[in-house]
Amino acid sequence: MSDSLDLGSDAGVNSRLAVLRQLTLEPTQQPAQEPLVPGLFFDTDPEAPTTVTVASRPGELLSAQFDVAGQARWLGLHIALNDCPLAGKMLLGVAIRSKAPASQTFRLCLRNGREGGFDDIFFRKTAIAYTEPSLHLDALSLADHPALAAPAPWRELILFFRPGNGAIDLQDLRVFAL
């Protein structure tokens, strides 16, 4: 063994999330596709003007409030997974601690970039943020998606929120690849 430290393929994404967990952000409007930290941004439907107001305090990931004018088709938090190779892995999983002023659901998706576009692979479970903190745990079996073993030009984990007015506290989020 050349060294005894194995940070794992999920170390990069979890490091970026740790940076966000350490920040203090007063409530601020967050423009679509502008990074909160490198590799982490909100994306909104350009056909439905959307205001995303984000705040963060040390120890928690972020709080977001969504104000949507019109009928939006999507509203997502994108987290880059470019430095999370999946070759030789059995699964890609996510653990999320969240709460919301009113219960709301959101979907987790692995977006796999390819020449000319992308493929979306949705996790099996629908996440629910309740009025009290709760934990959501889900994983993709990579054996069910053999194309994920090959390198991709880019990959993202996306949290697709309901594209309407609302708010959510993402208290913590961790990615794991086993």
N, CA, C and O of each residue as an XYZ file, in Angstrom:
712
protein
N       0.841     -1.163      0.000
C       0.000      0.000      0.000
C       0.895      1.237      0.000
O       1.775      1.373      0.849
N       0.663      2.141     -0.962
C       1.531      3.305     -1.080
C       1.223      4.372     -0.035
O       2.141      5.043      0.439
N      -0.023      4.543      0.330
C      -0.355      5.437      1.437
C      -1.638      4.939      2.089
O      -2.378      4.141      1.514
N      -1.882      5.420      3.286
C      -3.007      4.881      4.055
C      -4.217      5.813      4.080
O      -5.144      5.604      4.863
N      -4.215      6.833      3.232
C      -5.322      7.775      3.226
C      -6.122      7.606      1.943
O      -5.616      7.874      0.853
N      -7.366      7.165      2.069
C      -8.263      7.023      0.929
C      -9.420      7.987      1.142
O     -10.347      7.705      1.901
N      -9.355      9.130      0.463
C     -10.401     10.129      0.640
C     -11.697      9.743     -0.059
O     -12.755     10.281      0.266
N     -11.630      8.824     -1.008
C     -12.829      8.387     -1.712
C     -13.218      9.343     -2.817
O     -12.831     10.512     -2.819
N     -13.987      8.827     -3.755
C     -14.369      9.632     -4.912
C     -15.374     10.726     -4.563
O     -15.589     11.640     -5.358
N     -15.991     10.645     -3.388
C     -16.968     11.650     -2.983
C     -16.349     12.808     -2.193
O     -17.065     13.714     -1.766
N     -15.036     12.787     -1.996
C     -14.380     13.796     -1.156
C     -14.518     15.205     -1.720
O     -14.735     16.148     -0.959
N     -14.398     15.369     -3.031
C     -14.466     16.703     -3.631
C     -15.811     17.371     -3.421
O     -15.874     18.520     -2.983
N     -16.884     16.664     -3.728
C     -18.215     17.248     -3.579
C     -18.516     17.519     -2.107
O     -19.089     18.559     -1.784
N     -18.147     16.619     -1.218
C     -18.407     16.842      0.206
C     -17.564     17.982      0.757
O     -17.982     18.662      1.694
N     -16.385     18.197      0.190
C     -15.554     19.328      0.588
C     -16.223     20.650      0.199
O     -16.227     21.596      0.987
N     -16.789     20.719     -1.013
C     -17.494     21.938     -1.435
C     -18.709     22.198     -0.552
O     -18.982     23.341     -0.186
N     -19.432     21.143     -0.214
C     -20.584     21.304      0.671
C     -20.141     21.764      2.062
O     -20.838     22.550      2.704
N     -18.991     21.280      2.529
C     -18.464     21.695      3.835
C     -18.119     23.183      3.835
O     -18.324     23.867      4.837
N     -17.597     23.684      2.717
C     -17.302     25.120      2.613
C     -18.588     25.923      2.791
O     -18.607     26.907      3.530
N     -19.653     25.510      2.125
C     -20.930     26.217      2.253
C     -21.457     26.134      3.684
O     -22.016     27.107      4.191
N     -21.287     24.988      4.340
C     -21.758     24.832      5.727
C     -21.029     25.770      6.689
O     -21.540     26.054      7.772
N     -19.856     26.251      6.318
C     -19.084     27.132      7.202
C     -19.376     28.614      6.969
O     -18.944     29.459      7.754
N     -20.101     28.937      5.903
C     -20.323     30.334      5.545
C     -21.447     30.969      6.348
O     -22.363     30.297      6.822
N     -21.345     32.280      6.485
C     -22.441     33.088      6.988
C     -22.912     33.948      5.826
O     -22.174     34.808      5.346
N     -24.138     33.717      5.373
C     -24.731     34.508      4.294
C     -26.028     35.104      4.804
O     -26.951     34.379      5.175
N     -26.096     36.420      4.821
C     -27.360     37.076      5.140
C     -28.302     36.835      3.966
O     -27.833     36.595      2.853
N     -29.615     36.890      4.180
C     -30.541     36.647      3.067
C     -30.199     37.521      1.860
O     -30.176     38.749      1.944
N     -29.937     36.856      0.745
C     -29.486     37.507     -0.480
C     -30.177     36.870     -1.669
O     -30.346     35.652     -1.717
N     -30.579     37.696     -2.633
C     -31.116     37.137     -3.865
C     -29.982     36.487     -4.645
O     -28.932     37.092     -4.860
N     -30.205     35.256     -5.063
C     -29.186     34.461     -5.749
C     -29.568     34.326     -7.224
O     -30.528     33.627     -7.547
N     -28.827     34.989     -8.126
C     -29.142     34.863     -9.556
C     -28.983     33.421    -10.041
O     -28.109     32.689     -9.577
N     -29.834     33.033    -10.975
C     -29.761     31.688    -11.557
C     -28.383     31.461    -12.157
O     -27.828     32.341    -12.815
N     -27.848     30.300    -11.928
C     -26.581     29.809    -12.457
C     -25.354     30.533    -11.899
O     -24.242     30.306    -12.376
N     -25.534     31.389    -10.911
C     -24.383     32.017    -10.252
C     -24.005     31.158     -9.050
O     -24.841     30.916     -8.180
N     -22.746     30.689     -8.987
C     -22.365     29.764     -7.910
C     -22.459     30.383     -6.514
O     -22.032     31.515     -6.287
N     -23.028     29.610     -5.588
C     -22.961     29.957     -4.163
C     -21.550     29.707     -3.666
O     -20.964     30.543     -2.977
N     -21.019     28.571     -4.013
C     -19.614     28.190     -3.882
C     -19.304     27.485     -5.199
O     -20.231     27.065     -5.891
N     -18.042     27.341     -5.566
C     -17.756     26.683     -6.845
C     -18.465     25.325     -6.956
O     -18.367     24.474     -6.071
N     -19.181     25.156     -8.073
C     -19.838     23.884     -8.341
C     -21.211     23.709     -7.724
O     -21.748     22.601     -7.744
N     -21.800     24.770     -7.175
C     -23.113     24.662     -6.538
C     -23.931     25.908     -6.876
O     -23.570     27.019     -6.487
N     -25.042     25.717     -7.606
C     -25.839     26.862     -8.044
C     -27.306     26.465     -8.214
O     -27.632     25.289     -8.379
N     -28.175     27.463     -8.171
C     -29.588     27.263     -8.486
C     -29.791     27.539     -9.966
O     -29.125     28.396    -10.546
N     -30.722     26.802    -10.575
C     -31.119     27.074    -11.950
C     -32.637     27.151    -11.976
O     -33.328     26.349    -11.348
N     -33.140     28.132    -12.716
C     -34.579     28.358    -12.781
C     -35.015     28.449    -14.236
O     -34.206     28.705    -15.128
N     -36.283     28.240    -14.455
C     -36.872     28.331    -15.786
C     -36.847     29.796    -16.235
O     -37.465     30.641    -15.587
N     -36.145     30.116    -17.335
C     -36.075     31.514    -17.773
C     -37.422     32.072    -18.239
O     -37.574     33.288    -18.360
N     -38.396     31.203    -18.502
C     -39.703     31.666    -18.961
C     -40.636     32.025    -17.803
O     -41.743     32.510    -18.032
N     -40.203     31.793    -16.579
C     -41.000     32.140    -15.398
C     -40.083     32.879    -14.425
O     -39.317     32.243    -13.702
N     -40.150     34.206    -14.396
C     -39.261     34.953    -13.504
C     -39.324     34.407    -12.075
O     -40.391     34.305    -11.471
N     -38.155     34.064    -11.564
C     -38.058     33.431    -10.252
C     -37.006     34.148     -9.421
O     -35.905     34.427     -9.897
N     -37.354     34.438     -8.186
C     -36.399     34.998     -7.238
C     -36.069     33.915     -6.222
O     -36.958     33.355     -5.581
N     -34.782     33.629     -6.086
C     -34.307     32.687     -5.076
C     -33.536     33.508     -4.044
O     -32.529     34.134     -4.374
N     -34.003     33.506     -2.810
C     -33.321     34.205     -1.726
C     -32.676     33.151     -0.840
O     -33.340     32.245     -0.337
N     -31.365     33.290     -0.661
C     -30.578     32.278      0.040
C     -29.937     32.887      1.280
O     -29.496     34.036      1.266
N     -29.892     32.103      2.349
C     -29.178     32.478      3.569
C     -28.459     31.236      4.078
O     -28.853     30.107      3.785
N     -27.403     31.464      4.840
C     -26.673     30.341      5.431
C     -26.040     30.807      6.728
O     -25.679     31.973      6.888
N     -25.918     29.867      7.641
C     -25.195     30.164      8.878
C     -24.312     28.965      9.181
O     -24.629     27.844      8.784
N     -23.211     29.190      9.879
C     -22.279     28.090     10.141
C     -22.981     26.883     10.755
O     -23.787     27.013     11.676
N     -22.659     25.720     10.230
C     -23.220     24.478     10.730
C     -24.430     23.987      9.956
O     -24.841     22.837     10.114
N     -25.010     24.847      9.116
C     -26.144     24.443      8.283
C     -25.829     24.792      6.839
O     -25.098     25.745      6.567
N     -26.381     24.022      5.920
C     -26.050     24.213      4.514
C     -26.644     25.510      3.982
O     -25.904     26.452      3.699
N     -27.962     25.578      3.840
C     -28.582     26.802      3.335
C     -30.081     26.776      3.552
O     -30.706     25.723      3.678
N     -30.629     27.975      3.590
C     -32.075     28.174      3.576
C     -32.389     28.894      2.280
O     -31.680     29.824      1.895
N     -33.442     28.474      1.606
C     -33.816     29.103      0.341
C     -35.305     29.395      0.337
O     -36.122     28.593      0.788
N     -35.630     30.567     -0.187
C     -37.024     30.947     -0.384
C     -37.217     31.183     -1.870
O     -36.398     31.841     -2.511
N     -38.307     30.644     -2.422
C     -38.571     30.728     -3.852
C     -39.831     31.559     -4.089
O     -40.885     31.286     -3.513
N     -39.711     32.573     -4.940
C     -40.855     33.371     -5.376
C     -40.909     33.269     -6.891
O     -40.041     33.791     -7.591
N     -41.940     32.590     -7.393
C     -42.046     32.291     -8.820
C     -43.245     33.032     -9.398
O     -44.362     32.926     -8.891
N     -42.993     33.788    -10.473
C     -44.069     34.467    -11.194
C     -44.377     33.653    -12.448
O     -43.516     33.486    -13.312
N     -45.580     33.160    -12.542
C     -45.943     32.378    -13.723
C     -45.838     30.887    -13.465
O     -45.748     30.443    -12.320
N     -45.850     30.120    -14.547
C     -45.805     28.660    -14.489
C     -44.397     28.183    -14.823
O     -44.064     28.019    -15.997
N     -43.585     27.964    -13.828
C     -42.217     27.479    -14.051
C     -42.245     25.988    -14.351
O     -43.083     25.251    -13.833
N     -41.317     25.560    -15.193
C     -41.200     24.134    -15.517
C     -40.212     23.438    -14.599
O     -40.324     22.233    -14.374
N     -39.240     24.179    -14.060
C     -38.275     23.566    -13.160
C     -37.680     24.609    -12.227
O     -37.729     25.813    -12.479
N     -37.116     24.097    -11.141
C     -36.413     24.888    -10.141
C     -35.467     23.913     -9.463
O     -35.917     23.002     -8.767
N     -34.175     24.086     -9.650
C     -33.246     23.088     -9.145
C     -31.996     23.660     -8.503
O     -31.517     24.734     -8.869
N     -31.485     22.920     -7.545
C     -30.174     23.182     -6.956
C     -29.218     22.169     -7.571
O     -29.390     20.962     -7.398
N     -28.212     22.660     -8.288
C     -27.258     21.819     -9.011
C     -25.952     21.741     -8.229
O     -25.427     22.756     -7.769
N     -25.440     20.532     -8.085
C     -24.194     20.290     -7.360
C     -23.280     19.486     -8.274
O     -23.589     18.347     -8.624
N     -22.154     20.082     -8.658
C     -21.232     19.426     -9.590
C     -20.637     18.163     -8.976
O     -20.244     18.140     -7.809
N     -20.582     17.120     -9.792
C     -19.964     15.850     -9.391
C     -18.818     15.488    -10.336
O     -18.471     14.314    -10.469
N     -18.232     16.490    -10.991
C     -17.168     16.222    -11.969
C     -16.019     15.433    -11.372
O     -15.400     14.617    -12.055
N     -15.731     15.671    -10.108
C     -14.593     15.009     -9.465
C     -15.048     13.819     -8.618
O     -14.415     13.486     -7.616
N     -16.134     13.187     -9.020
C     -16.665     12.023     -8.300
C     -16.787     10.862     -9.283
O     -17.891     10.539     -9.723
N     -15.658     10.226     -9.633
C     -15.732      9.117    -10.589
C     -16.516      7.944    -10.007
O     -16.432      7.648     -8.816
N     -17.272      7.291    -10.869
C     -18.139      6.204    -10.414
C     -17.656      4.827    -10.857
O     -18.251      3.817    -10.484
N     -16.588      4.774    -11.646
C     -16.058      3.481    -12.095
C     -15.674      2.642    -10.878
O     -15.016      3.130     -9.959
N     -16.087      1.389    -10.880
C     -15.763      0.478     -9.790
C     -16.607      0.662     -8.545
O     -16.378     -0.016     -7.544
N     -17.578      1.560     -8.582
C     -18.441      1.800     -7.421
C     -19.724      0.985     -7.547
O     -20.141      0.627     -8.648
N     -20.337      0.700     -6.417
C     -21.574     -0.067     -6.373
C     -22.797      0.854     -6.361
O     -23.823      0.547     -6.966
N     -22.670      1.995     -5.657
C     -23.808      2.895     -5.564
C     -23.353      4.319     -5.339
O     -22.240      4.583     -4.885
N     -24.256      5.230     -5.672
C     -24.092      6.647     -5.384
C     -25.274      7.032     -4.512
O     -26.429      6.849     -4.895
N     -24.975      7.568     -3.335
C     -26.044      7.873     -2.399
C     -25.994      9.287     -1.879
O     -25.001      9.999     -2.033
N     -27.099      9.681     -1.253
C     -27.252     11.022     -0.712
C     -27.970     10.923      0.630
O     -28.935     10.173      0.782
N     -27.481     11.691      1.597
C     -28.160     11.856      2.882
C     -28.453     13.345      3.039
O     -27.553     14.176      2.925
N     -29.712     13.675      3.300
C     -30.130     15.075      3.401
C     -30.957     15.257      4.666
O     -31.917     14.525      4.907
N     -30.572     16.245      5.472
C     -31.397     16.653      6.616
C     -32.047     17.977      6.209
O     -31.364     18.924      5.820
N     -33.373     18.026      6.305
C     -34.091     19.218      5.847
C     -35.310     19.488      6.718
O     -35.735     18.648      7.512
N     -35.856     20.679      6.544
C     -37.160     21.033      7.108
C     -37.715     22.170      6.254
O     -36.983     22.802      5.492
N     -39.010     22.418      6.388
C     -39.665     23.469      5.611
C     -40.830     24.029      6.425
O     -41.357     23.336      7.295
N     -41.240     25.273      6.156
C     -42.382     25.839      6.882
C     -43.661     25.020      6.695
O     -44.481     24.925      7.608
N     -43.825     24.435      5.516
C     -44.934     23.518      5.224
C     -44.322     22.326      4.499
O     -43.401     22.495      3.701
N     -44.817     21.141      4.765
C     -44.250     19.947      4.127
C     -44.228     20.114      2.615
O     -45.187     20.593      2.009
N     -43.107     19.706      2.020
C     -42.984     19.762      0.565
C     -42.068     18.655      0.084
O     -41.180     18.193      0.801
N     -42.305     18.250     -1.133
C     -41.499     17.187     -1.724
C     -40.493     17.774     -2.700
O     -40.672     18.872     -3.228
N     -39.425     17.007     -2.926
C     -38.472     17.333     -3.983
C     -37.856     16.039     -4.474
O     -37.864     15.025     -3.777
N     -37.323     16.090     -5.684
C     -36.767     14.897     -6.329
C     -35.268     15.062     -6.503
O     -34.772     16.159     -6.758
N     -34.554     13.952     -6.360
C     -33.107     13.913     -6.566
C     -32.823     13.290     -7.920
O     -33.473     12.327     -8.326
N     -31.843     13.852     -8.611
C     -31.539     13.415     -9.966
C     -30.031     13.446    -10.181
O     -29.353     14.372     -9.737
N     -29.520     12.446    -10.851
C     -28.133     12.455    -11.316
C     -28.186     12.817    -12.789
O     -28.741     12.069    -13.594
N     -27.613     13.956    -13.145
C     -27.555     14.389    -14.542
C     -26.185     14.008    -15.081
O     -25.154     14.459    -14.583
N     -26.196     13.177    -16.099
C     -24.971     12.646    -16.695
C     -24.755     13.330    -18.043
O     -25.517     13.104    -18.984
N     -23.721     14.163    -18.138
C     -23.437     14.876    -19.376
C     -22.902     13.944    -20.451
O     -22.201     12.972    -20.167
N     -23.246     14.260    -21.680
C     -22.728     13.522    -22.835
C     -22.621     14.505    -23.988
O     -23.166     15.607    -23.924
N     -21.927     14.111    -25.035
C     -21.797     14.985    -26.191
C     -23.187     15.312    -26.731
O     -23.970     14.415    -27.042
N     -23.478     16.582    -26.835
C     -24.757     17.013    -27.381
C     -25.904     17.059    -26.395
O     -27.032     17.340    -26.800
N     -25.671     16.798    -25.127
C     -26.773     16.874    -24.170
C     -26.491     16.192    -22.858
O     -25.363     16.210    -22.366
N     -27.517     15.588    -22.288
C     -27.391     14.932    -20.990
C     -28.504     13.912    -20.829
O     -29.496     13.927    -21.558
N     -28.319     13.029    -19.861
C     -29.339     12.060    -19.464
C     -29.619     12.267    -17.983
O     -28.690     12.417    -17.189
N     -30.889     12.277    -17.609
C     -31.287     12.406    -16.211
C     -31.681     11.040    -15.668
O     -32.479     10.321    -16.270
N     -31.109     10.699    -14.524
C     -31.445      9.457    -13.834
C     -31.974      9.858    -12.457
O     -31.232     10.376    -11.622
N     -33.256      9.612    -12.232
C     -33.870     10.018    -10.974
C     -33.708      8.929     -9.923
O     -33.829      7.740    -10.218
N     -33.435      9.349     -8.700
C     -33.398      8.435     -7.568
C     -34.817      7.900     -7.357
O     -35.791      8.540     -7.755
N     -34.929      6.743     -6.740
C     -36.229      6.067     -6.623
C     -37.191      6.761     -5.659
O     -38.398      6.792     -5.898
N     -36.662      7.310     -4.581
C     -37.526      7.884     -3.550
C     -37.751      9.375     -3.786
O     -36.880     10.075     -4.302
N     -38.919      9.840     -3.405
C     -39.207     11.268     -3.376
C     -38.844     11.768     -1.981
O     -39.274     11.193     -0.981
N     -38.061     12.828     -1.914
C     -37.678     13.403     -0.621
C     -38.814     14.288     -0.109
O     -39.525     14.922     -0.888
N     -38.967     14.316      1.203
C     -39.983     15.161      1.823
C     -39.322     15.984      2.922
O     -38.671     15.444      3.816
N     -39.500     17.297      2.839
C     -39.081     18.190      3.917
C     -40.324     18.461      4.758
O     -41.328     18.969      4.257
N     -40.245     18.119      6.037
C     -41.364     18.302      6.964
C     -41.165     19.582      7.773
O     -40.144     20.256      7.639
N     -42.151     19.911      8.616
C     -42.030     21.098      9.464
C     -41.027     20.900     10.594
O     -40.580     21.872     11.202
N     -40.675     19.668     10.875
C     -39.615     19.342     11.835
C     -38.451     18.737     11.056
O     -38.672     18.139     10.003
N     -37.222     18.875     11.541
C     -36.082     18.298     10.819
C     -36.272     16.797     10.580
O     -36.709     16.062     11.465
N     -35.940     16.371      9.385
C     -36.035     14.954      9.041
C     -34.870     14.582      8.130
O     -34.242     15.441      7.511
N     -34.601     13.292      8.065
C     -33.482     12.779      7.278
C     -34.018     11.994      6.088
O     -34.905     11.153      6.235
N     -33.478     12.271      4.924
C     -33.800     11.515      3.709
C     -32.527     10.817      3.256
O     -31.464     11.431      3.173
N     -32.648      9.537      2.968
C     -31.514      8.726      2.531
C     -31.938      7.974      1.283
O     -32.981      7.320      1.274
N     -31.131      8.065      0.218
C     -31.457      7.372     -1.025
C     -30.162      7.064     -1.757
O     -29.143      7.720     -1.542
N     -30.212      6.064     -2.618
C     -29.022      5.666     -3.375
C     -29.433      5.102     -4.725
O     -30.490      4.488     -4.871
N     -28.569      5.328     -5.706
C     -28.718      4.720     -7.030
C     -27.828      3.494     -7.098
O     -26.644      3.571     -6.772
N     -28.375      2.374     -7.513
C     -27.563      1.186     -7.767
C     -26.906      1.371     -9.127
O     -27.590      1.421    -10.150
N     -25.599      1.471     -9.140
C     -24.901      1.733    -10.395
C     -24.961      0.543    -11.342
O     -24.787      0.711    -12.549
N     -25.203     -0.660    -10.818
C     -25.365     -1.831    -11.682
C     -26.600     -1.681    -12.574
O     -26.656     -2.257    -13.660
N     -27.580     -0.913    -12.119
C     -28.785     -0.672    -12.917
C     -28.560      0.367    -14.011
O     -29.412      0.552    -14.881
N     -27.408      1.049    -13.967
C     -27.087      2.116    -14.922
C     -25.630      1.963    -15.360
O     -24.788      2.773    -14.973
N     -25.318      0.937    -16.160
C     -23.922      0.637    -16.498
C     -23.191      1.779    -17.202
O     -21.965      1.857    -17.122
N     -23.906      2.656    -17.884
C     -23.246      3.770    -18.570
C     -22.562      4.721    -17.584
O     -21.668      5.472    -17.973
N     -22.969      4.696    -16.323
C     -22.373      5.599    -15.335
C     -20.952      5.208    -14.956
O     -20.223      6.021    -14.388
N     -20.545      3.980    -15.257
C     -19.175      3.559    -14.939
C     -18.165      4.256    -15.843
O     -17.004      4.417    -15.467
N     -18.595      4.667    -17.024
C     -17.695      5.352    -17.959
C     -17.551      6.814    -17.549
O     -18.480      7.399    -16.992
N     -16.392      7.404    -17.822
C     -16.241      8.835    -17.546
C     -17.255      9.645    -18.357
O     -17.629      9.260    -19.464
N     -17.685     10.752    -17.801
C     -18.621     11.654    -18.481
C     -17.991     13.040    -18.543
O     -17.200     13.395    -17.668
N     -18.326     13.829    -19.560
C     -17.785     15.190    -19.626
C     -18.119     16.006    -18.379
O     -17.333     16.855    -17.957
N     -19.288     15.745    -17.792
C     -19.684     16.399    -16.545
C     -20.853     15.629    -15.931
O     -21.596     14.929    -16.619
N     -20.986     15.782    -14.632
C     -22.106     15.180    -13.891
C     -22.559     16.162    -12.819
O     -21.771     16.947    -12.292
N     -23.854     16.094    -12.514
C     -24.409     16.922    -11.449
C     -25.433     16.119    -10.656
O     -26.154     15.284    -11.202
N     -25.477     16.389     -9.381
C     -26.590     15.971     -8.544
C     -27.533     17.166     -8.523
O     -27.107     18.286     -8.240
N     -28.806     16.939     -8.818
C     -29.770     18.038     -8.837
C     -30.893     17.729     -7.856
O     -31.440     16.627     -7.841
N     -31.223     18.715     -7.046
C     -32.406     18.656     -6.204
C     -33.470     19.470     -6.928
O     -33.383     20.697     -6.982
N     -34.469     18.798     -7.482
C     -35.555     19.471     -8.184
C     -36.670     19.764     -7.193
O     -37.348     18.858     -6.709
N     -36.848     21.062     -6.898
C     -37.917     21.502     -6.008
C     -39.180     21.743     -6.825
O     -39.120     21.914     -8.042
N     -40.319     21.754     -6.146
C     -41.558     22.091     -6.850
C     -41.403     23.515     -7.387
O     -41.036     24.423     -6.641
N     -41.681     23.712     -8.676
C     -41.430     25.029     -9.287
C     -42.535     26.037     -8.965
O     -43.308     26.437     -9.836
N     -42.588     26.429     -7.714
C     -43.569     27.408     -7.263
C     -43.054     28.110     -6.020
O     -41.922     27.879     -5.595
N     -43.876     28.957     -5.441
C     -43.482     29.667     -4.229
C     -43.290     28.673     -3.090
O     -44.046     27.711     -2.957
N     -42.274     28.915     -2.273
C     -42.027     28.037     -1.137
C     -40.704     28.354     -0.480
O     -40.015     29.304     -0.852
N     -40.362     27.543      0.502
C     -39.109     27.722      1.226
C     -38.661     26.374      1.762
O     -39.475     25.487      2.020
N     -37.351     26.235      1.926
C     -36.787     25.002      2.472
C     -35.489     25.327      3.196
O     -34.736     26.210      2.785
N     -35.243     24.602      4.273
C     -33.957     24.652      4.969
C     -33.254     23.333      4.697
O     -33.704     22.277      5.142
N     -32.159     23.397      3.972
C     -31.306     22.223      3.789
C     -30.249     22.310      4.874
O     -29.247     23.010      4.728
N     -30.481     21.599      5.955
C     -29.586     21.692      7.098
C     -28.270     20.985      6.834
O     -27.218     21.433      7.291
N     -28.323     19.885      6.101
C     -27.096     19.153      5.773
C     -27.351     18.297      4.545
O     -28.479     17.881      4.283
N     -26.302     18.044      3.808
C     -26.363     17.183      2.634
C     -24.993     16.552      2.480
O     -23.981     17.252      2.475
N     -24.956     15.246      2.354
C     -23.707     14.506      2.140
C     -23.915     13.545      0.978
O     -24.993     12.976      0.812
N     -22.877     13.374      0.186
C     -22.881     12.443     -0.942
C     -21.939     11.309     -0.592
O     -20.883     11.538     -0.002
N     -22.314     10.079     -0.951
C     -21.401      8.959     -0.734
C     -21.407      8.049     -1.949
O     -22.442      7.830     -2.578
N     -20.238      7.525     -2.263
C     -20.074      6.573     -3.365
C     -19.346      5.371     -2.795
O     -18.241      5.498     -2.268
N     -19.963      4.207     -2.901
C     -19.396      2.979     -2.339
C     -19.196      1.949     -3.433
O     -18.727      0.844     -3.163
